Amino acid sequence: MRLLNRQSKKGQGIVEYAGALVVAALIVGAVVTAGPSNLASMFNSVISSVETSITGLL
């Protein structure tokens, strides 16, 4: 019985990488479109959470 050798096609990694970049761009675009005030509050929330976590570890 002969096993088939499954190899990725040449250029497949580039296509997958480009697809991931497109998805990331769409996510960033959706966040920016949500509005600057929402974006600022989100950053403040993340920074506050990180600060709380670091303070708890010390």
C-alpha positions as CSV (number, residue, x, y, z in Angstrom):
1,M,0.0,0.0,0.0
2,R,1.4,3.3,-1.0
3,L,0.9,6.3,1.2
4,L,0.4,9.7,-0.4
5,N,2.8,12.3,0.6
6,R,0.8,15.4,1.4
7,Q,2.9,18.5,0.8
8,S,1.6,22.1,0.7
9,K,1.6,23.6,-2.6
10,K,4.2,26.3,-3.4
11,G,2.9,29.7,-2.4
12,Q,0.2,28.3,-0.1
13,G,1.8,29.9,3.0
14,I,1.8,33.3,1.3
15,V,-1.9,33.0,0.5
16,E,-2.8,32.0,4.1
17,Y,-0.6,34.9,5.5
18,A,-2.4,37.4,3.2
19,G,-5.8,36.0,4.3
20,A,-4.8,36.5,8.0
21,L,-3.7,40.1,7.2
22,V,-7.1,40.8,5.6
23,V,-9.0,39.4,8.6
24,A,-6.8,41.5,11.0
25,A,-7.4,44.6,8.8
26,L,-11.1,44.1,8.9
27,I,-11.1,43.7,12.7
28,V,-9.0,46.9,13.2
29,G,-11.3,48.7,10.7
30,A,-14.4,47.7,12.7
31,V,-12.9,48.9,16.0
32,V,-11.9,52.2,14.5
33,T,-15.3,52.6,12.9
34,A,-17.0,52.0,16.2
35,G,-15.8,55.5,17.2
36,P,-12.9,57.3,18.9
37,S,-14.7,57.5,22.2
38,N,-15.3,53.7,22.3
39,L,-11.7,53.2,21.2
40,A,-10.4,55.4,24.0
41,S,-12.5,53.7,26.6
42,M,-11.4,50.3,25.4
43,F,-7.7,51.3,25.7
44,N,-8.3,52.8,29.2
45,S,-10.0,49.6,30.2
46,V,-7.1,47.4,29.0
47,I,-4.5,49.6,30.6
48,S,-6.4,49.6,33.9
49,S,-6.7,45.8,33.8
50,V,-3.0,45.4,33.1
51,E,-2.2,47.8,35.9
52,T,-4.4,45.9,38.3
53,S,-2.9,42.6,37.3
54,I,0.7,43.8,37.7
55,T,-0.1,45.5,41.1
56,G,-1.6,42.2,42.3
57,L,1.5,40.3,41.3
58,L,3.8,42.7,43.3
